[in-house]
Amino acid sequence: MTQRLVELARLFLRLGTVGFGGPQAHMAMQNDEAVVRRGWLTPEEFAQGLAVCEMLPGPASTQMGIYIGYLRAGTIGAIVAGVSFIAPAFLIVVGLSWGYFRFQGIPQLDALFLGIFPVVVAIVAAFAWKLSRKTIRQPVHGAIAIGAFGVAAIGRVSVPWIFLVAGLLGLLLARISGRSRTDHNGWFVPVLGVPTLPLFLTSGLPEVLSVASFWGGDRVAEFALPLTGFFLKAGSAIFGGGLTIIPLLESEVVDRFHWLTIDEFISGVAIGQISPGPVVLTAAFVGYKVAGFFGALIATVAIFLPSFGFIILAAPLLRRLTQTDWVRAFLQGVTPAVLGTIAASMLPLARSAFVQPSIAGSILSVAIGGAALTAILRYKTPTWMLVPGGAILGLVLGTWIMGVSSAP
């Protein structure tokens, strides 16, 4: 058993360090290492686990790593594999978060993010476009997406509530159409209830937060419970991939709690994109702003804890889950709602990225965003390559534009 745990730790520490390219790249690497090279899983076991990870809320590639660890060495193996995969990217995100807040306001950093912001908008837009092609197969799916967009754009309803209502609507529509069997497997019910559980933990917070100290020891006692409650909720509501967390994070940490400004939020998403590992490690960026290193650690543990729970509980029941029609019906309602909320979240992101103090800055930002969108959709360019490219363009051209606009 010890040897298996050491092997899992070595493999997933390496994958977590070099795991650029997003969840599909992560799962391709995991398949190559665990199935092809080592024979730990059969192709059928890997495909079965992949189906469950795609259906459950949470970052699918991280859950796939947890699943591999579970089959290899039980519950302890699941924990070792998941933690090993997350840890390298967590440390990288914390380091980048420190650098961002330490040098915030320096003209060169502003120019850098002038090029990064539109790339982030393009990444989200491309993700929404690809998701729409998979999910909008009937007029009712389009209606759910439009309804979710409208509700999320108004901003008066929490995103998890939107997902819950859309999922229940999916169940209702499946029952009406006669496609769903009666099924009373109650172990999946916590997924429906979890998004509402921590709401009482995230009230009464201050309107504005300054940047915490590096360790955050002076704030961790005050914010440990709010951070835990919110990110447990977030980790239980990530349907359809890591980028689906953007609407929830934006509506809560920017609009409701005022932990981050919209510019800081886009920067956090960008840092999550350029770091290896799962994109939802943007949570570590938020936690660092709120309560330093300890806040980043709390946020990261909380957002991934549901994934560990779902996989460890679900693994013995994989066959039943993949054959459960009502679970599929629920997710058929949730997925279009995810698309609608992502589209709504793009409005403030685009406004912050493209509305610049100078016309030249706005033109540059739009051009970079358009080029990034074309590169993703037409040329299949990996997103982790685009963010550094946008940063270089912003640093070179943005610095020149800022210098020209500030000249007497």
N, C-alpha and C positions, 0 to 999 in steps of 0.2 A: 504493500500500500504506500509506504514512504517513497519508494522509487517512482511510483506512478504520480504522486503529488509533485515530486521534484521535476519530472518530465512535463507535467502540465504547467508548472510555474515557469519553466524555461521557455516553453513554446509560446505561451500567451504574453509573457513579458516582451518577447521579441516581436510578436504580432502587434502588441500595443505600442511599440516604439516605432515600427515602420509601417503601421497600418494607415497609410494615406489613401485617399480615393473614395471614401464614403462607404456605406454599409454593404453595397454589392461587392466592392473590392475586398472588404473584410471577409465576407462569407466565402468568396472564391479562394482566398488564402487559407481559410479554415478548412475548406473541403480538400484542398491540395495537401495540406499538412496532416489532417486527421484521418482522411479517407484514403487518398492516393498513396502518400508516402509512408504512413505509419500503420494503416489498417485498423485504427481504433474503432471505427464505425464502418458499417456497410453503406453502400450508396443509398439503400432503402431507408436505413435509420437516419442518415443525414437528411434526406428529402422529407421524411416524416417530421423530424425536428424543425426543419425549416418552415414547414407548413404551419406548425403551431406557433413558432416565433412571429410569423407574419400576421397571424390572427390575434395574438394577445397584444394588449397595450404594452408599450415599452420599446426601447431601441433593439431592433431585431438582431443586429450583428452581435451585440453584447449578450443577448439572451441565447444566441446560438453557441457562443463560447461557454456560457454557463451550462447549457444542455450537454455539450461535449464533455465537460468536466464531470457532470453528474453521471453520465453513462460510463465514464472511465474510472471514477473513484468515489461515487456516491455523493452525499451532501457536502462532505469536506472538499471533494474534488470540484464540485460546482463553485464553491466559495473561492477556492484557490485559483481556478481558471478565470472567473469573473474579475476578481480583485487584481490579478496579474495583468489582465487585458486593460483595465481602467487606469491603473496606477501611473504608468509612464505619461500618458496624455494628461492626466490630472496635474502632475508636477510641471509639465510644459505649460499648461494653461495658467497655472498659478504664477509661474515666472513671467509669462507674457502680460498677465493682468497687472503684476507689480510694475513692469516697465511702462505699461500704458498709463496707469494713474500717476506714476512717478514723473513722467515727462509730458503729461497732458498740458496743452496750451502752448507748447513750443511750436513755432511756425512749421518746422520740418515735419513734425508729427501730424499737424493739421493737413499739410499737403499730402502726406502719406495716405491718410484716411479719405481725402478727397477722391482718390482713385479706388480705394477699397470699398467705400459705401455703395457705389453703383454696381460693383461686381456682386456684392451680397444681394442686392435687389434682383439682379439678373438670375442668380442661383435660385432664389425663392420663386421667381416667375417661371423659370424652366421646370422646377419641381412641380408647380401648380399645373402647368400645361401637360406634363407627362401624366400626372395623377388624373387630370380630367379625361384623358383619352382612355384610361383604364376604368374609370368609375361612372362616367356619364353614358350609360348604355340605354337608358329609358328616360322618357320625359319626366317621370317622377323623381329620378335622381337629380336631374337639372333643377327641378323645383326645390328640392331639399337644399342643394348647394346655394341657390339664389336666396332662399329664405335665411340660411345660416349667414350668408354674406351680409344681408341687410341687418340682421339682429346684431352681429358682431361689429359692423361699422357704426351702428348707433352707440354701442358700448355700454348698454344698460344691463346686459345679462352676462354672467360669467361663462367663459368658454366651456368648462366641463358640463354645465347645465345644457348648453346647446348640443353637445355630443350625446348626453343622456336622452334628451327628448328625441333627437334624430334616430338614435338606436331603437328606442321604443316604437317610433314610427315605422322603422324597418321591420320590426316584429309584427306590427299591425298589418302592414301591407303584405307581408309574406303569408300571414294567416288568411287574409282576405283572398289572396290569389290561390290559396290551397297548396302552396309549395312547402310549407313548414309542418313537420310532424309535431305532435304533442310530446314534449320532452321535459322531464322534471329533474334533470341533473343540476342539483342546487349548488354544486361547488364553485360554479362560475359566477354566482350572484354577487360576491364581494366586488367584482370588477364594476358592477353597476352602481354599487353604493359608495365605493371609496372616494370618488370625486367630490362628494358632498361632506365627507366626514371632517376634514380639518378646517372647514370654513371658520369655525369659532376661534381657531388658533391664530388667525391672521387679521385681527382687528385691533384698533387702538394704536396704530403705529404712527411715528412722526411723519410730517409732510415732506421733509427734505433731509437727506442724509449726505454728510460729507464722506470722504474716503476714510476708511478705517486704517489703523496702523497695520504694519505687516502681519503681526501675529493676531491682532484683534482681541487681545485679552480683556481690554476694557469694555468691549461690546458683546462678547460671546454669551455672557449670562443673560443679557437683555434680549438678544435676538435668536438664541438657540431654538426656542420653542416655535416662534414664527417661521424661521427658516425650515425647520423640520416639517411643520404642518403643511406649508405651502408646497415644498418640493416632494413630499409624499403624494400630495394631490396631483402635482404635475406628472410624476412618474407613473401614476395610475391612469393617465389620460392621454398618453402619447400613442395615438393610433396612426399607423401608416408610415412610420419612419421618423427619424430624429428631427427633421425639419418641421414636422407638425407641431412641435413644441413652441414654435415662434408665436403663434397667435395667443396662446395661454400666457407665455412669459410677458409678452408686450402688454397685454391687457391688465396684468396684475402688477408686475414690478415697475412699469412705467406709469400707467394711467391711474392705478388704484393706490399702490403703496408709495410711489415716488422714490423708490430705491435707486433707480437709474434714470438719467435723461434718455431721450430717444437716440441721441448720437452715441451715448455710452452703450446703449442696448445693441445698436448695429455693430459697434466695435466688438462687443462680446460675441455676437454671432460670427463675425469675421474671424476672431481668434479661435472659436470652435471649429471653423472650417479649415484653417491652415494647420491646426494641430492634428496629430494622428489620433486614432481612436474615435469613439462615438461623438457625434455633433452635440449631443445633449450635455456635454461637459461645459457648454455655455453656462450651466448652473454654477460651476465653480467660479466663473467670472463674477456672477451676481453675488455669490456668497462672499467673495473676496472684498467687493465694494462695501458690503454690509458689515462684515465682521472679520476681515483679514483672512489669514490662512485657516484659522479654526472655522470661520464662517464658510469658506470654500469647501473644507472637509465635511462639514455638517450638510451643506447643500448637496454635495456629491453623493454621500452615503444615502441621504433621504431619497434622491431622485432615482437611484439604482436599486434601492431596497425592494420596491414592488417587483422588479424584474427577477431578482433572486427568488422571491416568494412564489411568483407565478410559475417559474420553470421548475423549481423543486417540488411544488405541489402538483404541477401538471404532468411532469414526466411519467409517473406511473399510469396516467390516464390518457396518454397521447391518442390512442386509437379511438377512444370514446369521444374525445374532443374533436378530432378531425371528421367524425361522422355526425356531429351534433348540428342539425339543421338550424335550430333557433339561434345558436351562436353566430352562424354565418349570416342569418337574417338580420341580427342586431348590427353586425359590422357593415352590412350592405346599406344600412341607414346612416351609420356613423361616417363612413368614408366620404360621401358627398358633402356632409357637413364640415368635415376636415378641410376639404377643398374650398368651401365658402369662407371659412374663417381665415385660411391662409391668404386668400385674395383680399379680404378685409384688412389683414395685418400689413399688406403691402402699401396701403395708402399712406400712412405716416412714414413708413420706411422710404418710399419714393419721394415724398415731400422733403424729407431731411437730406436725401442723397442728391436730388436734382435742383433744388432751390438754393442757389448759392448767392453770396453777397454781390458777385459780379456776373455779368452776362457771359463773359468768357469762361468763368468757372462752371456755370450751369451747362454751357455747350460742351465743355470737356467732360463733365460728369455724364451727360446723356450719351455722348459718343462712346465712352468707356463701357457704360451699361449696355448699349446696343451691340457693341463688339463682343462683349462677354456672353450675351444671350445667344448671338449667332454662333459663337464658338461651342457653346454647350449643345444647342439643338441640332446644328448642322454637322459640326466636326467632332462631336462627342468628346470634347476636351475635358479632362478631369478637373473638377472644381478646385481641388487643392492647388492646381497649377495656376489658375486664373487669379486667385487672390494676390499672390506675390506679384503677378504681372500688372494688375491694377495698381498695386502699391508703388511699383517702379514708375509707372506713367504718372501717377499722382505726385510723386516726389519730384520728378524731373519737370513736368509741364506745370503742375500745380504751384511749385515754388516760383517758377517764372511768372505765372499769371498773378500770383499774390504780390510779387515784387513790382510788376508793371502797374497793378491797380493801386498800390500804396505809394508809388512814385509821385512827387509833386508836379 
